[in-house]
Amino acid sequence: MSDPVVRPARKSELTALLALEARCFEQDRISRRSFQRFIEHPQDMLLVAELGDRLLGYILVLFRRNTRLARVYSVAVAPDARGLGLGRLLMLAAEDGARDKGAVFMRLEVRADNTAAQNLYQRLGYRQFGVFHDYYEDHQTALRYQKRIHHYHPLTGAKAVPYYRQTTEFTCGPASLMMAVSALDPDYRPEIDEELQLWREATTIFMTQGHGGCGPHGLALAAKRRGFEVELMLNQQGPLFVSSVRTPDKKLILERVHEQFLAQMAELGISPRYGNFSLEQLEQGLSRGRLPLVLISTYHLDGRKAPHWVLVCAIDKEFVYIHDPDIDDDAGESPVDKQYLPIERSRFDRLARYGQNGLRTLVWVYKN
Ligand SMILES: CC(C)(COP(=O)(O)OP(=O)(O)OC[C@H]1O[C@@H](n2cnc3c(N)ncnc32)[C@H](O)[C@@H]1OP(=O)(O)O)[C@@H](O)C(=O)NCCC(=O)NCCS
């Protein structure tokens, strides 16, 4: 028997598609008009699986404008052709097509009682990240699945950067630094004791509501003390995060810590460079084997407006790739989701800024 072929649907296949839809779904069926529109609509993608001259399956992928999200709206295989790998073939072809159209994530919803489809998605690396209750005509729950379909392919000679997950909610800075150190020193083994030690060296003591995360000065000092070259860039002089705390005694402590950092930096010969950095500067530094810890605001990631350190690992024409040390287990995240996470260049430019004063800061870590 010949191999199955997956290709875009043709207008002449409308009747066959409708017949397939009727055999595969009891409700929420796609209408003839809709199928026709999807075939004619260049933005969406309707692919069919053909074996011999029989149309045995289809997949419909929708693209939301101005996002990097693609969505499997529907996938179906004729009942007598199931279990032959056609579902998988359709999904993979759809991922290829979506990737070619610039999508970074593929999403989909599936009925909670549809284990065949859930297995198919899980086997292909999709993970559940949400639930919609009362989603279908018969009030069934929908499980939301997602897969990152765009992956960073390191250029030859690019430094591989090991990933380290932060252990506490306030050690994103130490975890980012530890990832940089792991990349620069192959013998280095990141451990929780080192993560806590780095935090104690680099914390501003207070920050926003809770106790402090780490500031750029402290992180630069900690890296320098461990034998690395550092360069600290920031667009503000004076103590940072002061407006993020309320009481005068907390503000005073932030000021004292800042003075201590400056004195220690002077002793170790670190002079901050004041000004904004550009993506071009990030690119140049990375191409010289340097790694930048960048402070971002999580506002554009999860709406929380928290200051957060990430490590930038690579940049290409479209994306800045970050290792984000924070993994939200409750949201079903896993380390794969946070490694070489692609963020569009212009979006990253907006992310890399914190607070009302627009603090922009990074710490380069490198070896001579
Ligand atoms: C879901 C569907 C598209 C799968 O198509 P398929 O061609 O049979 O799937 P494949 O042969 O490619 O199987 C791929 C994987 O899916 C899973 N799977 C498929 N059918 C399964 C079943 N009946 N029970 C459990 N797992 C199943 C398996 O993990 C399988 O991998 P494996 O064979 O390596 O274990 C098909 O069952 C279908 O059309 N169902 C009705 C429509 C539907 O529910 N669509 C999805 C919601 S929009």
PDBQT file of the ligand as one rigid body, heavy atoms in Angstrom, charges set to zero:
ROOT
HETATM    1  C1  LIG A 401      -7.961  11.258  18.157  1.00  0.00    +0.000 C 
HETATM    2  C2  LIG A 401      -7.754  10.685  16.742  1.00  0.00    +0.000 C 
HETATM    3  C3  LIG A 401      -7.591  11.874  15.781  1.00  0.00    +0.000 C 
HETATM    4  C4  LIG A 401      -6.473   9.835  16.745  1.00  0.00    +0.000 C 
HETATM    5  O1  LIG A 401      -6.198   9.471  15.419  1.00  0.00    +0.000 OA
HETATM    6  P1  LIG A 401      -5.417   8.111  15.042  1.00  0.00    +0.000 P 
HETATM    7  O2  LIG A 401      -5.000   8.211  13.624  1.00  0.00    +0.000 OA
HETATM    8  O3  LIG A 401      -6.182   6.941  15.462  1.00  0.00    +0.000 OA
HETATM    9  O4  LIG A 401      -4.132   8.238  15.995  1.00  0.00    +0.000 OA
HETATM   10  P2  LIG A 401      -2.710   7.549  15.756  1.00  0.00    +0.000 P 
HETATM   11  O5  LIG A 401      -2.881   6.219  15.105  1.00  0.00    +0.000 OA
HETATM   12  O6  LIG A 401      -1.822   8.532  15.068  1.00  0.00    +0.000 OA
HETATM   13  O7  LIG A 401      -2.225   7.343  17.241  1.00  0.00    +0.000 OA
HETATM   14  C5  LIG A 401      -1.291   8.188  17.855  1.00  0.00    +0.000 C 
HETATM   15  C6  LIG A 401      -1.361   8.025  19.375  1.00  0.00    +0.000 C 
HETATM   16  O8  LIG A 401      -2.642   8.417  19.854  1.00  0.00    +0.000 OA
HETATM   17  C7  LIG A 401      -3.032   7.595  20.950  1.00  0.00    +0.000 C 
HETATM   18  N1  LIG A 401      -4.276   6.904  20.612  1.00  0.00    +0.000 N 
HETATM   19  C8  LIG A 401      -4.880   6.859  19.409  1.00  0.00    +0.000 A 
HETATM   20  N2  LIG A 401      -6.031   6.163  19.507  1.00  0.00    +0.000 NA
HETATM   21  C9  LIG A 401      -6.146   5.757  20.781  1.00  0.00    +0.000 A 
HETATM   22  C10 LIG A 401      -7.128   5.027  21.486  1.00  0.00    +0.000 A 
HETATM   23  N3  LIG A 401      -8.218   4.560  20.894  1.00  0.00    +0.000 N 
HETATM   24  N4  LIG A 401      -6.935   4.797  22.811  1.00  0.00    +0.000 NA
HETATM   25  C11 LIG A 401      -5.844   5.264  23.433  1.00  0.00    +0.000 A 
HETATM   26  N5  LIG A 401      -4.874   5.973  22.800  1.00  0.00    +0.000 NA
HETATM   27  C12 LIG A 401      -5.022   6.211  21.500  1.00  0.00    +0.000 A 
HETATM   28  C13 LIG A 401      -1.936   6.608  21.164  1.00  0.00    +0.000 C 
HETATM   29  O9  LIG A 401      -1.088   7.147  22.162  1.00  0.00    +0.000 OA
HETATM   30  C14 LIG A 401      -1.214   6.607  19.847  1.00  0.00    +0.000 C 
HETATM   31  O10 LIG A 401       0.141   6.354  19.963  1.00  0.00    +0.000 OA
HETATM   32  P3  LIG A 401       0.714   4.835  20.019  1.00  0.00    +0.000 P 
HETATM   33  O11 LIG A 401      -0.028   4.096  18.965  1.00  0.00    +0.000 OA
HETATM   34  O12 LIG A 401       2.155   5.026  19.740  1.00  0.00    +0.000 OA
HETATM   35  O13 LIG A 401       0.403   4.382  21.382  1.00  0.00    +0.000 OA
HETATM   36  C15 LIG A 401      -8.938   9.772  16.326  1.00  0.00    +0.000 C 
HETATM   37  O14 LIG A 401      -9.166   8.856  17.361  1.00  0.00    +0.000 OA
HETATM   38  C16 LIG A 401     -10.224  10.496  16.040  1.00  0.00    +0.000 C 
HETATM   39  O15 LIG A 401     -10.449  10.983  14.943  1.00  0.00    +0.000 OA
HETATM   40  N6  LIG A 401     -11.122  10.596  17.045  1.00  0.00    +0.000 N 
HETATM   41  C17 LIG A 401     -12.413  11.261  16.854  1.00  0.00    +0.000 C 
HETATM   42  C18 LIG A 401     -12.277  12.746  16.684  1.00  0.00    +0.000 C 
HETATM   43  C19 LIG A 401     -11.580  13.366  17.871  1.00  0.00    +0.000 C 
HETATM   44  O16 LIG A 401     -11.812  12.992  19.013  1.00  0.00    +0.000 OA
HETATM   45  N7  LIG A 401     -10.701  14.349  17.596  1.00  0.00    +0.000 N 
HETATM   46  C20 LIG A 401      -9.924  15.023  18.608  1.00  0.00    +0.000 C 
HETATM   47  C21 LIG A 401     -10.651  16.109  19.272  1.00  0.00    +0.000 C 
HETATM   48  S1  LIG A 401     -10.788  17.559  18.305  1.00  0.00    +0.000 SA
ENDROOT
TORSDOF 0
